[in-house]
Amino acid sequence: MGFKTGDFPPVDVETFLDKPLRERIRTLALHWVEYGFGSPKVIHATYVVKLLVLYMLGGTAVATWTSGLGPFWDVAHWWNEPIVYQKSVLWTVLLETLGLAGSWGPIAGKFKPMTGGILFWARPGTIRLRPWRGVPFTSGDRRTPGDVMLYLALLTTLLVALLLPGVPSATLSAVLPENTTGLVNPELLIAPMALLVVCGLRDKTIFLAARGEQYLPALVFFTFLPFVDMIIALKLLIVAVWVGAGVSKFGPHFSNVVPPMVSNGPCVPAKWFKRAHYRDFPRDIRPSKAAGALAHIGGTTVEIITPLVLLFSTDPYVTLAAVALMVLFHLFITSTFPLAVPLEWNILFAFASVFLFWGFPAWSGYGIGDMSSPWLTVVIAAGLLFFPVLGNLRPDLVSFLPSMRQYAGNWASALWAFAPGAEDKLNSIAHRPTKNQVDQLQAMGYPAPVAEITMQQTIAWRAMHSQGRGLFSLLIRHIPDLDRWTVREAEFGCNSLIGFNFGDGHLHNEDLIRAVQSRVGFAPGEWIVVWVESQAIHSKVQHYKVIDAALGVIERGTWRVADAVREQPWLPNGPIPTQVTWSAAAQPALARREGENGFGHRTPA
C-alpha cells in the first residue's frame, strides 16, 4: 500500500463483475484478510490530521482559551480542570452534530462530499426519520424549514455554552477552593438539552449522530448535580457505557468482528499477523482461536472487569494500571479505523479515563459511596441501565446505540438488491446533497468497473460478519438471477441518503425505505431489501424481514445464529437454513392487505 495508491483487489477489472456473486465475495473477502478496505494511506493521514488539528488541538484551544487557563499546550496546567472536561464534551457533541466527527469521510462511505451531517440536516426537503409514530407533531418524513431552524438553534446553543467563560460554583469551591475557572454556566445547558430532545423526536438521526444516549446524561449531570455528585455520576455513566458494550459482546458475534477490524488497521502491516486471526487462510477464514482470545479477553473481559475496578478501587497503583489499560484499549480501537470511524469518541473516552478516575480518585472523596444520597446513586444507575437492559432483551424497541452495543457485531443489518439499472433511480431524489456512492467514486475519476468493485468490497466485509451469511442466504433464495443484480451494503447506502450511519440498522429499516419509495416510486421487484434485527441476549435466533420497496414486507422469519457463524462468508455449502414465520406469497389475502398497507408505487414528481 502506497501513500496515495491503495491496495486494489488483484482482479481483472474487465471480467470480474461478470463472475457469480458468491465467487466475487470470496475473492474480495480473501483480499480483505490481508489488506482490509485497501485504502491509500493518505486517507488515514487525513483522519489523523482531522483528529489532531480539528478535534484535539482545536478543542483544547477553545476550552482553555475561553476558560482563562493559559496556553493549550500547557497540559499539566489544565488536564484535571473540570471546566475543560465539560467543554471537551460540548466540543465533541458540536462536531458530532455537525457531522464532522464519527461517520465522516471515505472510510464511512462519504467520498464526495466527505461530510454528511449539516449538508442534510440544514436543508429543507431531505429525509427525516422520526423514532416513534405516536409522538404528536412528528408526522411525515420530509425536513421542514422549522426542522432546520431547530437544528441550527441546537448548534448555536452548543456553541454559546462552549465559548462563554465559566461561572463560580459553590459546590466546586467547597472541595477545590483554589479553583478559579468555575464550571460551565448550567443555565446555558438547558437549551441545547431541550433542543437535542426535540430534534431527536422529529429526526432520530440527529439525536443518534450527536451520541445523545451518552452525552445527554452528561449534560444533565453538568446542569443539575452538585460537583462531587456530578463527578461520581459521570463515572457511573462511562462505566455503564463500557460494561454495557462488554456484555453485548457475549455470544458468537464479536469473534467475527475482530479479524476484519484488525485486517483493516493500517498500523498492522504484517500479513502473518492478520492471517493469524483466521483459522486457515485462504481455505477457512472464520475466526481463529487467537481472534477469539483477543475478542473475549482483550475486548469483553477488559470492558467489563477494568471499569468495575476503576469504579471501586481505592488503591492508587491498581487504579493507575486500570486507567492505562482503558487508554490503551481506546487507542487500539482508534488505530484500526473501524468503518464508522468513531475516532473522536474514543479519544474523549481515553481522556475521560484519566480525568475522572485519576484526576478525581475514589480515595480523595470521589468514590461511589461518597455521593450525597444512596438513593440518588440508585436512581442514576437505574436510569443509565434502563435502555441497555431493554435493548438487549428487546432489540426491536431500542436502537443499537442506546443499547450500548458498540463494536459487538450483534447489529441490525441489511443488504439492498437492485434490479439492473434500478439503483440509478435513487439519484432522482430531490434535495439530496449527494449521489450514490458508486457515482461519487466515478466523479472522483475512478472508472465505472473500479468504482463498482470498490463498493462490492463493503458487501464482502458484511459477509465476514455473522449476520451477513443470513442476509446473503435470503437474497439467494428470493432473487434467482441475483448475479445480475446490484447488491449494496445498507449501512453505506444509508449514509448517502440521510447523511449518517453508525452501524444502526434501525436507520435503514422500513421507515427509510418508505420515505425513499414515496420520492422515487420503484416498481415491484426493482428494489428488494433483506433486513435482520439484532439477536436478543436470551435468544438463539435472529428475526429477519424481506421487503419489496413497492409492496412492503413480503416475508418474515428467523435463522439460527449458530448456523450463520458456522459458514464461510461466501456460503460454499449454499444458503443457511431459515424458518419462515409469515409469507405474503403463502397467504394471498394477507398479501393483498400487506400490499394495500405497503410502501406503494408512486411516479416521482
Secondary structure as UniProt FT lines:
FT   TURN            13..15
FT   HELIX           16..18
FT   HELIX           21..35
FT   TURN            36..37
FT   HELIX           41..49
FT   HELIX           50..57
FT   HELIX           58..65
FT   TURN            66..68
FT   TURN            72..73
FT   HELIX           75..78
FT   TURN            79..80
FT   HELIX           82..98
FT   TURN            102..103
FT   HELIX           106..108
FT   HELIX           118..121
FT   TURN            124..125
FT   TURN            133..134
FT   TURN            136..137
FT   HELIX           145..163
FT   HELIX           170..175
FT   TURN            177..178
FT   HELIX           187..202
FT   HELIX           204..209
FT   TURN            210..211
FT   HELIX           212..224
FT   HELIX           227..248
FT   HELIX           254..256
FT   HELIX           258..263
FT   TURN            266..267
FT   HELIX           271..275
FT   TURN            276..277
FT   STRAND          278..280
FT   TURN            281..283
FT   STRAND          284..287
FT   HELIX           289..295
FT   HELIX           296..301
FT   HELIX           302..312
FT   HELIX           316..335
FT   TURN            339..340
FT   HELIX           343..357
FT   TURN            358..359
FT   HELIX           362..364
FT   TURN            365..366
FT   HELIX           368..370
FT   HELIX           374..393
FT   TURN            395..397
FT   TURN            400..404
FT   TURN            406..407
FT   STRAND          413..418
FT   TURN            420..421
FT   HELIX           422..428
FT   TURN            430..431
FT   HELIX           437..443
FT   TURN            444..445
FT   HELIX           448..463
FT   HELIX           466..478
FT   TURN            480..481
FT   HELIX           482..484
FT   STRAND          486..489
FT   HELIX           490..498
FT   HELIX           505..508
FT   HELIX           510..520
FT   TURN            524..525
FT   STRAND          527..532
FT   TURN            537..538
FT   STRAND          541..548
FT   TURN            549..551
FT   STRAND          552..560
FT   HELIX           561..566
FT   TURN            569..570
FT   TURN            572..573
FT   STRAND          579..583
FT   TURN            584..586
FT   HELIX           588..596
//
